[in-house]
Amino acid sequence: MSEKLIDKSCAGFAEVLAAKESVPGGGGAAALAGALGVALCSMVGNFTSGKKTYAAVEDDIQRMLADAEDVRVRLLELVDKDAAAFFPLSQAYAIPKEDPSRAETLEAATKSACAAPIEMMRQIARSVELLEEMGEKGSKMLVSDVGCGALLARAALEASSMNVFVNTKTLSDRAWAEAAESEVDELLREYIPRAEACAASVMHRIRGI
């Protein structure tokens, strides 16, 4: 793949996502959704920064902006890392079943394919923490954007987890699979409710119900 997926236009990415192509797929879409969620956090921070009303939290806003930028960049990189991991996996599945090297090659490629979505989840968890804080300290005029970011983060977390589970279920190394699944389950248990609570808090502030 000569052109990076993240260098495509929005329309171009959506077009290749819809095409009869293996990548990008659910993993790349999840990473992009996560990047959009944390980008909304950054937008709120950038509009808040420098405002006299929020001078008391300026240092916090600057810290959050730096952290959010790091998360956004990492998630965008993971769009292409996820796609790159699919190629050796597809090649491994193409190895004839009678080939004695198939099982070992497929096992290694499957484990590698889990790396990007697990890292997506770690980064999205960071974004949820940032969105929570931005919802408390950022401009009240942009609180709906925090809520939208939280909803995107929630969806991205669950979508990323599916891309782990679809691979771990095929692994022969059950100890490795269970360790990976345990981390994923823990991230889901902690950060899905937090993302939902953040979004619900925003909705309450908007609608008052």
N, C-alpha and C positions, 0 to 999 in steps of 0.2 A: 504494500500500500504506500504509494509515493507521497500522497498528500495526507497530512494529519487530519483526522476527523474533526478536531477542534478548530481547524483553520477554515472549515467550510462555513458558508453563510447559514443562517437559521433555516432558510428554505432548502438549502443544499443538504444539510444534515437530515432534515425531516424526509427529504426525497430518498436519500440512500438508506435511511432507516426503514422506509416503507418498501424498498426494493427487494427483489429476490436475491438477497445477499446475506451471508451469515453474520457479517459485522457491518455496522454496529448492531447490537441487539439490546436485550433488556438490561445488560450490565452497563453499556455505554449510556443508555437513556437514564438509568438510575444515577450515574455519576453526574450527568449534565443537570438533572433535576436538583441534585444536591448542591451543585455549583450555583444554580439560579437562586436557590433558597438562601444561601449565605451571601450572595450578591445583594439581595434585598436588605439583609442586615447591614451591609456596608453602605448602601444607599441612605438608609436612615441615619447612620453614623455621620456620613459626609454632610447631610443637611443639618445635623445637630451641631457639628463642630464649629466653633467660633461664635456661637450665639451667646449673648450675655445671659440669657435666661438659664442656660445650661453650663455656665462657667465653672460651677462647683464640680461637675463631672467630666470636665474636658480631658483630664488625664486618662480617665477610664475609657472615654470615647476613643481616644487615640490608640490606647492599647487594644481595644476591641477591633478597631479598623485594621491594625497590623495583623492580628490573629485571623480575622476574617479573610484578609487577602491571602494569607498563607493557605488557609483551608480551600479557598476558591481555586487557587492555582493548582494545588494538589489534586483536587477532584477533576479538574479539566485534564490534567496529565493522565489520570486513571481512565478516562474515556479511551484513549489510545492504548494504554497498557492492557486494558481488558480485551481490546480487539486483538492485540499482538499475542496474547496468551491463547486465543482460540485457534490460531493456525496450527501450532504443534499438536493440539488436542484433536483437531480434525484429521491431521495426518496420521495420528496414532490409531484413530478409529478405522482408517483406510487400510491399515496393515492386515494382511490375510490372517484369519483366525488360527490357521495351522502354523503360523510363524511363531517360534518359541520366544521371540523377543517382544511379542505384542503386549502381553500382560504387563510386563515391567515398564515398557515405554508408555503405555496408556495410563498406568498408575501415576507415573511421574508427571505426565502432562496434565492429568486431572488435578493433582495437588497444586500445580502451578496456576491452573485456571481459577483456583479458589483465592489466590493471593489478592488480586485486584478488588473483588467485591468485599472481602473482609476489610481491606484498608479503606475502601469507600465508607464502610460503616463506622470505622473509627473516626474518620474525618467528619462525617455527618453528625456524629455524636458531639464533636467539638462545636459544630455549627448550632446545634440545639442549645448548648450552654450559652453561646454568644447571643442568640436570639432572645433567650430568657432575660439576660442582663440588658440587652438593648431595649427590650420592651419596658423595662423599669426606668432606664436612664435616658433613652433617646427621645427625640422630639415627639410630643403627643400628637402632632399633626400628621405623623406618618405611621401611627400605630398599626393601621391596617396592613401595611407592608411587612411589619414584623409577623403578624398573623399569617399572611400568605407565605412568608418564608418558612414558618414553622410547619405549615401543612405540606409544603414541598419537601421539607426535610423528613417528615413522617413517611411520606410516600416513597422517598428515595431509600430510606432505611429498610423498609419492607421489601422493596424491589431488589435491593442489593442482597438481602438475606436469601431470597429465592435463588439467586445465582450462585450462592454457596451450597445450599441444600441440594440443588439439582445435581451437583458434582459429588458432594460427600456421600450421597446415597450409593454411588457406584464403586466406592473405594473398598479394596480388600483390607487395607490397613485401618481397621476399625478404631484403634486407639487414636490414630492421627485424626480420623474423621470426627470422632466424638469430642476431641479437644477443640477442633475448629467449630463444631456445632455448639459447644458449650459457650465459647466466646460470643458467637453470634446470638445465641439465646439470651445471654446476659445483656448484651447491647440492646436487644429488642425489649427486654423486660424493663430496663431503666429508661431508655430514651423515647420509646413510643409514647408512654404516658406523659412524659415531660413535654414532648412536642405538642401533644393533644391539649395539655393543660395551658400551654402558652397560647395556642390558637383560641382556646375557649375563653381565656382571660381577655384577649383582644376583642372577641365577639361580644363579650359582656360589656366591655367599655364602649363599644360602638352602639350597641342596641339597648343596653341597660337592662337586659333580661337574662 
